[in-house]
Amino acid sequence: MSVTSAQELAREVIEALSPHITDVVLCPGSRNSPLSLEVLSREDLRVHVRIDERSAAFLALGMARVQRRPVPVIMTSGTAVSNCLPAVTEAAHAHIPLLVVSADRPAHLIGTGSSQTIDQTAIFGALAPTVTVAAPEHVGRIGQALGNGASQSPRHINVALDMPLVAPDLPEPHGEPGPVDWEQRWVDHGVVDVDLSRNTLVIAGDEAWEIEELAEVPTIAEPTAPVAYHPVHPLAAEFLLKEQVSAEGYVVNPRPDHVIVVGHPTLHRGVIKLMTDPSIELTVLSRTDVITDPGRCADRVGSRVKVTGEQQKQWLKICDAASDLAAEGVREVLAKEDHGFTGLHVAAAIADGLGTGDTVFCAASNPIRDLSIVGLPFAGVDVHSPRGTAGIDGSVSQAIGTALAIQSRHPDEIRAPRTVALLGDLAFVHDVGGLLIGPDEPRPENLTIVVANDNGGGIFELLETGAPGLRSRFERAFGTPHDVNISDLCDAYGVDYRRANTLQELLMELEDTIEIPGFTVIEALTVRDTRRALQRELTAKVR
């Protein structure tokens, strides 16, 4: 069988990657045809074909986030590579090992005006350093790039392929499935001493990990953080910021002496206030190169702790009381009919229906905050969300990538484990092209995407932009209603669609998808004009 030099180079590139990967996302193109034919000839790789490089990169990102190992996205030259920048940005800030494998023109064509030719070297800057492979002797650079802590960040492998690109015959099938050689590498910032006899509060965000020595410490945990043994509701942060409160005839100071940040918390303004209060000692624990310290007031930074003492009973009671006050307040507000059917009601319905073994993907903006307010995380449920840069883009593709990665873990089960995704309508419409899955491609077997559709940007109702004095410009600049018919979109992409106009209807539709798995979109028609008042009422419960 004859092969071209371009095919030989493509084979060596994929061979260098193959010990570390199980899945590849492939986009059609001419210049990358040697790479395309090579991955399709591999019997040890699952290939997912997508026609849009932007959605393809986010699909790979969703899978890589779950698998915690590289997932390459392969495309042709030119703007095809540029379309990967949003996903690369999220991957870099969330420390996910996304790989962009781009085909390129040979060096002698760069700068000549040749069609579909740009300078692809360093196209992603420091976000994803470029490894250039133009000859077999360069392939060793791939192994070097994936070492030395590279699992903390994305990489760009730029493969220069010259004509002729392909031979008349297909490559022979090859490659045997085997164990994946990939080890997550962490940054060690050292050990810090922690005196637990002081009133201590842990704030755990995305990229947090279980720290046994701090298990007994009251913890505000975001949905993507590990489940806390002693959880504190995030709205309780407002209570813990007070100078003093009266309880059972006593006056107590509910403020923590020491806050320990683990990972990358970003969701709640009250929690951020605790992290940036200069009167509270702050320790930040990280296993990456990012130190989450928005107030630049960290007293100590580390990755491990050495503890002495133990938490005082009175402090534990204060945290429990504040947490219960907030959690009960949320349910009281949700039980009222004054605010209508909101995104917070949708999040509560999803949370209340989750079971052990379920996985959740949640888009940025209101959805992830709503899930946090209604009680996630809890035991037995994994939650994933794009918290690196907290953008809504690529959410549909990431949800699908999450579901595909989960079901690939259970190839022999009759029913794939359930994945539930919660998206706002803007996130859904922004990446609706992610619904496009070709007839020969692996499809999610048990994925329900719930779209909380308030016809616009509900998050802005809660921010300064929603203030009464700005309302005359609010809808045009921030609300941005779109009037999109989501049912028609789902029909166009061949995805099962259901609609819920009320909380009860949503609960019924969610229950149906448990009984009859598949790939389903449920549109929950919600309101947003009451969100500002609802938020005020929630905050009042803990003030």
N, C-alpha and C positions, 0 to 999 in steps of 0.2 A: 504494500500500500504506500503510495507516494504522499508526502506531506510537504508543505511549504515551510520556509524558515519562520514565517509568522506563526504558523501552527505549532511548530516546535517550541517557539518561545512561549506561546500561550499555554502549552502543556506544562512547561516547567514552572510557570507562574502559578497555575492552579495546583500543581503537585506540591509546591512550597506552602500553599495555604491549606491544603486538604487535611493535614493532621489536626488543625485547629477549628474546623468548621463542619457543620452538618447541613446548612441551608445557604442557598445563594438566590439573590433576587436579580433577575436578568431583564434588561431592556433591549428592544430590537435596534439594530444599527448595522451599518456596513463595516466601519473600521474595527468594530469589536467582534466581527463575525468569527475570527479564530478562537476568541475567548468563549463565545456563545456555543460553538460546536463542541468545544472541549468540556465545558461543564455539563452539557447535555449528554455527553458520552460517559460521564462518571456515574458508576452505580452506587457510590457512597455519598452522594449529595442529593438533597431535595431541592429542586429548582422551581422558583416562582417567577413567572413572566408577567411584567407590567409594561404598558406602553408609555407611561408618564414617569420620567425620572424623578420628579419631585415626590410623587406618591410612592414610587418604588423605594426611595431612600428612607422615607418614613416607615414603610412596611418593614424594611430591614432593621430600622431602629427599634420598632416595637418588638421584634423577635429577639434582637440582641439584648434588650433590657431584661427580658424574661430569662433568656438562656445564660446571661452573664458571660458570653463569649462572642467572638467576632461573627458578624454576618456581612458578607460582601454584597454590594450592589454594583453591577457591572453595566457600563453604558459606552456609547460611542463618544466621539470627540465634539468639541465646541460647546454650544450652550447646554447640551445634555449634561455636561459636568457641572456647569453653573447651577443647574436646578437642584443640586444636592446640598447647596449651602444651608438652607434652613434646618435640615435634619442634622447636618454636621455641627451646626451651632448648638443645637440642643444636646447632641451626643457629647460634645466637648465639655459643656457646663454640667452635664449629669454624669460624666465619667463613664460613658458607655462605649465599648470597643467596636463602633461602626467602621466598616472598611469601604471606601470608595475605590473601585478598581476601574479606571478609565482607560479606554483606548485612545491613542494619540497618533498624529502624523509623525513621521520620522523628522529628526532635527533639521534636515536640509530643506524641509518645506515650511518650517516656522518663519514667519516674517516675509513670505513671498506672496501673500494674498491668495494662497491656495484655498479652495472651498472648504468650509467647515474646519478651519484651522485657526486656533488661538494659542496663546502661550498658557499652557495648563500647569506649568510648574509653579508651585506655591499659590495656587488659585484660592486655597482656603486659608492662607496665611498661617498663623500660629495655631489655629484651631485644629488643623489636621496636616501635619508636615508631609510634604511630598517625597515619595520614594520613586525615583525614575528607573525604569527597567527598559533598556533598549537592546540588550544582547544577553545571551545565556549567562555570561560571566557576571551580570548584574543581579541575577535572581537571589543570590545570597543576601542582598540588601533587605529582602523581605523578612527573612528570619531575624536580622538585626533590628529592624523596625518594630517587630512584634515582641521583642525582648525589652529588658531594662525598664520595666514598669509601664510599657506601652498599653497594657490592658486598661489603664486609667483613661484612655483617650482614643478618639478616632484617628485613622491614618488614611492617607491618600496614596494609592499605588498607581502610578501613571506608566502605562505600557505602550511604548512606541512600536508600531507595527507597520512594516513596509510591504509594498506589493511584491509578488502576488499574495493575496490574503489567504485564500483557501485552495485546496486541491479538489479535483473532481469527485473524490469519494469521501464518505463520512469517516471520522475516526472510529476505530474499533471500541466497543464498550470495555471499560476497565475501571479499576478502583474497588476495593473491598471495604465495607463498613467496619469500623473498629472504634475503640475508645478515643475520645477527643482529648488531645493534649493541650489543656489551657488552664492556667492557674491565675486566679485573681491576685494581683500584687497591690499591696497597700503602702501608703506613706506612714512612717512612724515618727510622730512628733514628740515622743518620749512619754514619761510618767509624770502625773501631777498628784500631789497629796490632797485628800479631801477629808475634812472633819465633818462627819455626819451628825455630830451633836448640835450643829448649827441648823437653823431652818433652811433646808435645801430643796430646790425645785429643779427637776430635769425638764428640758424642752427638747423633744426629739423630732427631727424633721426627716425629709427625704435623705437617703444615704446613711441614716442612723443604723446602728447595730446593737445587739443585745450586750449589755455590760453587766455581768453578774454582780459585781460589787455595788451597783447602784439600783438593784432590783427593788429594794424596799423604799426607795425614794419616790415621793409623789411625782408623777410625770404627765406633762401635757404632750401627747403624741399625735402627730399628724397622721392621716390615713395611710401613707406609704411607709411609716415607721413601724418597727416591731411593736407588738401588743404590750402595753404596760401592765405590770403586776399591780401597781397602785395608780390607776389612771385618774387624771384630773381633766375636767371638761375645758376646752379652750376658752369658752366665754367666762370661765372663772377667773381668767387673767385680770379682768376689770376689778373684781372683788379683791384680788391679791395685791392690787396697786394702792389700796386704801391705806391711810395712816393708822386708823384704828376703827374697830367695830364693837358694838355691844352684843353680847351673847350670854343668855342665862344669867343676867345680873353682873356679868364681868365685862370689862373693857379689854380687848386683846388687839395686838398688832398683827394683821394678817400678812404683812409683807415678808417675802423671803429674805434671808441674809445672803444667800448664795444661789445663783442660777448657773446650772451646767447645761450648755448647749451641746447636743450630739447631732452631728450631721448638718443638714441644710434646711432648717425651718424657715418658712416664708409666708405662711398663709394669713395669719390674723394680726391685725394692728395692735390689739391689746397685748398679745404675746410679744410682739416686737418691742412694745414699750417696756416690758419686763427685761428684755435683752439689752436695752439701751439706756436703762436708768443708771446714772452714774453712782447712785447711793447703794446699789446692789452689786456685790462682788460677782464677777462674771468669769467663768471658765468655759473655754470652747474646746470640744473634742472633735477631731477630724481624722479620717484615714486617707484623705486626698490632699492635693496641694491647695485646696480652697479652705479658708478659715471664715466661717460665717459669723461676722462681727460688724453688722451694719452701722453701729454707733461708734465703731473703732475704740471700744472701751474695755476690751478683754484684759483681764488681769493675768490670766495664764492660758496657755495653749498646750494641748497634749493629745495623745491617742489612747493612753491607758491611765488607770487611776490606782492609787493606793489609799485605802480608806481606813479611818479610825473612828471610834464612837458609833453611835446609832441615833436614828431620828427620835425626837421627843414625841411623846404621845399627844401632847396638846397641838403640836404642829400638824400631825397626821389628821387629827380631828378637824382642825381648821380647813385643811385642804379637802377633806371629805365633804364637809359642810358646804364649802364653796362650789365644789363639783356637783353635788346633789342639787343645790339651788339652781345652777345653770341648766343641768340636764332636765330637771322637772319643769323649769321655765320654758324650755324649748317645746316640750310636749304639750304644755298648757296653751302656748301660742298656736301651735299647729292644730289643736283641737277646736279652735275658734273658727267661725265661718266668715269673720269680718274681712280677712285678707284674700279670700278666694283660693283657687288652686294654683299654687306657686311652685317654682323650682325646688324650694325647700321641702314641700310636700312630696315631690317626685323622689328626691334623695331619700327621704324617710321611708317611702314605699320600697325602694330598692334595698336599703339597709335591712329593713325588717324581714325581707324575703330571702336574704342570703343564707346559705347553709355551708357546713363544713366541706372544704374542698373546692368551693367556688373561687373564681378569680375576678377581680374588678379592674377595668381600665376606666380612668376618669379624666376628662378633658380639663384644661386649665380654666380660669375665671371662676364664675359662681359654682359650677358643679363640684369641684374638689372641696371648696369651702363648705358647701352645703352638706356633703358627706361627712366632713369633719364635725360639723355642728350636730348632726343627728346621731353620731356615736361611733363612727369608724376611727381607728381600727379595732377589730375584735378577733378572738382566736379562731383559727381555721380558715380565714379568708385572706388571700394575698391581694394587695392593692398596688396598682401601677399608675403613674401619672407623670406627665412631662414637667417636672419641677426644676429642671436645669435652668431654663430661661422662661418657663411658664407661658409659652405661647400656645394659641389655640390651633395653629396650623398643623396639618398632617394628622389630625386626631382620628379620622375614620381609618386611615391606613395603619396607624399605630394600634388601634383597637383590633383590627383584623390580624395584624402581626402578633399581638398578644395571644389571641385565640389559637392561631396556627401553632405557635410555640408551645402552648399548653397541651394541645391535642397530640403533638408529636412526642410528648413524653409518655403517652399512653397508647401506643399503636395497636395493642392487642385487646383493648377494651371495646365492648359493643357500642357504648355511648361515650363520646368524648367528654371530659370534665367541662363544666359550665363556665362560660365567661360572660359577664354582664358589663356593658360599657354605658357610661352616662356622659352625654354630650349636650351642650347648649346648641341652639339652632344655628348660631353663627359659626360655631366650630364645625358642625355637620355640613353646612352649605359650603364653607371654605374649602373643604376637602372631599366634596361629594364624588369627585372622580376616583377616590379610593375605593368606591363600591365596584369599580370595573374589574372583574375577575374573568379571565377567558375561560372558555368551555373545557379546556384541557388542564386547567390549573387546580392545585389543591384549594379547597374551599373550607371556610370555617364550618364545623359540623354542629357546634353548640354555642353560638354567639347571639346574644340579644343586645342590640344597641338601642338605648332609650334616649330619645331626643326631647329635652325639655324646651318646648318651642314657645317663647314669649314674643316672637316676631321682632327680635332686635337684641340690643346689648343690655341685658338686665344688670350686669355688674355695675354699669355707670349710674344706675339709679341709686346705688349705695355710696358712691364716691362724691367728691366735692362737685363733680359735674352735674349731679342731680339736685343741687340746691335750688330753692324756689326762684332766686334771682336769675338763674341761667336757663329756666325752662323754655323760654321762647326760641332758643337755639338748640335745645336738647335733642329733639327727635332727629333733626337733620344731621347733626355732627356726632351724636353718641348713641341715641336709640337706634338709628339706622334700620328702620323696618324694611323688610324685603318682600313680603307677601309670596314667598316661594311655596309651591304646592309639593310638599314632601312625598305625598302618595304617588304623584306622577313621576318624581325622580326615582323612587324605588322601583316602580313599574318599568321604567326605562332600563334600569340596570338588572332587572330580574331578581329583585330581593323581596322577600315576603314582608308585607307592610300591615301594621295594625295601628289603630288610633284610640286614644283614651282622652275623653273630655273631662273626666272627674277622677278623684283619687280612687274611688271604688272600682271604676273601670280599669284603671291602671293596675291595681292589685290583681284583678281577674286576668288581665292579659299577661302579666308576669307569671302568674301561676300556670297558665296554659303553656307558656314556653318551657316551663320545667317539665311538663308532661310530654310535650311534643318538641324535642330539640330540633334545631336547624339554624339558619341564618335569618334573623328577623329584626326589623326596625319597628320600634313602637314610638309613635309620635304622641307625646303628652302635651296637649294644648293648655298652656299656662298663661298667667297674667304677670306683669311686672310693675304695674303702676302702684301696687301696694307694698312693694319690697322695701321701700325706704321706711314706711310706717312699721312694717313687720320687724325690721332691724332695730328700730328705736325701742320697740316693745321688748325684744329679746335682751337688749342691753340694759333696760330698766330693771330686769329681773335680778341682776347682780350688782346693782348700784344702791 
